[in-house]
Amino acid sequence: MNRMLRATVVVCLLAGFMGPGAVLCAAQTGSHSTTPPAAQAPAREAWQKEFDRICSRTQEAMSFSEEELASLIQRCDALAPQIEKLDETRRKVYLGRLHMCRGLYAYVLESKRNQKK
């Protein structure tokens, strides 16, 4: 991957979670893939789907029960080894974002437990 495309991908990843926003970001920067869009969707990796399911829920963190928060933290811990196997750029970006999601869920869980005392 050339440097310009790699920089574009990193900017897109840092701009927001993967999903429609990342596709829009890539389209706006003019980067083009050699793979047709129809073939890209099924190729989406399982770890990335799980990452999206976990980290897309941070806005709702305060409304989750302690059990739901504990489950999300466990899912973060289980996902980290899969992300560690990625190439350097994606590993740094996604591990950092996963760490932030996990940290938020852990903070909210601790806050809820302290409120009970």
C-alpha positions in Angstrom: 0.0 0.0 0.0 1.5 3.3 -0.9 2.2 6.0 1.7 -0.6 8.3 0.6 -3.3 5.6 0.7 -2.0 4.3 4.1 -2.2 7.9 5.5 -5.7 8.2 4.1 -6.7 4.9 5.8 -5.3 5.9 9.1 -7.0 9.3 9.0 -10.3 7.6 8.1 -9.9 5.1 11.0 -9.0 7.9 13.4 -11.9 10.0 12.2 -14.5 7.5 13.4 -15.4 3.9 13.9 -15.5 1.7 10.8 -18.8 1.8 9.1 -20.6 4.2 6.7 -18.4 7.1 7.9 -15.2 5.3 6.9 -16.6 4.5 3.5 -17.6 8.1 3.0 -14.2 9.3 4.2 -12.5 7.0 1.6 -14.8 8.3 -1.1 -14.1 11.9 -0.3 -10.4 11.5 -0.3 -10.5 9.9 -3.7 -8.9 6.6 -2.7 -9.9 3.7 -4.8 -9.8 0.0 -4.2 -9.1 -2.5 -6.9 -11.8 -4.7 -5.3 -15.4 -4.0 -6.4 -17.6 -2.8 -3.6 -19.9 -5.8 -3.8 -16.9 -8.1 -3.1 -15.6 -5.9 -0.2 -18.7 -6.3 2.0 -18.5 -10.1 2.5 -14.7 -9.9 3.0 -15.2 -7.9 6.2 -13.4 -9.7 8.9 -15.1 -11.2 11.9 -12.9 -9.3 14.4 -14.0 -6.1 12.8 -17.7 -6.9 13.1 -17.2 -7.7 16.8 -15.2 -4.5 17.3 -18.0 -2.5 15.8 -20.6 -4.3 17.9 -18.6 -3.6 21.1 -17.3 0.0 20.5 -20.4 1.3 18.8 -22.3 1.2 22.1 -20.1 3.6 24.2 -22.8 6.3 24.0 -25.2 4.1 25.8 -22.7 2.9 28.5 -24.5 4.6 31.4 -27.7 2.8 30.7 -26.2 -0.7 30.8 -26.5 -3.0 33.8 -23.4 -4.1 35.7 -23.7 -7.5 34.0 -23.8 -6.0 30.5 -20.8 -3.8 31.2 -18.8 -6.8 32.6 -19.8 -8.7 29.4 -18.6 -5.9 27.2 -15.3 -5.7 29.1 -14.8 -9.5 28.7 -15.5 -9.2 25.0 -12.9 -6.4 24.7 -10.4 -8.7 26.4 -11.2 -11.6 24.1 -10.9 -9.4 21.0 -7.5 -7.9 21.8 -5.5 -11.0 20.8 -7.2 -11.1 17.4 -6.4 -7.4 16.7 -2.7 -8.0 17.8 -2.3 -10.2 14.8 -3.1 -7.4 12.3 -0.5 -5.3 10.4 1.2 -2.6 12.4 -0.9 0.3 11.3 -4.3 -1.3 11.9 -3.1 -3.0 15.1 -2.0 0.4 16.6 -5.3 2.1 15.6 -7.7 -0.6 16.6 -5.9 -1.6 19.8 -5.9 2.0 20.9 -9.6 2.4 20.2 -10.5 -0.9 21.8 -8.5 0.1 24.9 -10.5 3.3 25.1 -13.8 1.5 24.8 -12.8 -1.0 27.4 -11.6 1.8 29.7 -14.9 3.6 29.4 -16.9 0.5 30.2 -14.7 -0.3 33.2 -15.0 3.3 34.5 -18.8 3.2 34.2 -18.9 -0.3 35.9 -16.7 0.9 38.7 -18.9 4.1 39.1 -22.1 2.0 39.3 -20.5 -0.3 41.9 -19.4 2.7 44.0 -22.9 4.2 43.9 -24.2 1.1 45.6 -22.0 1.5 48.6 
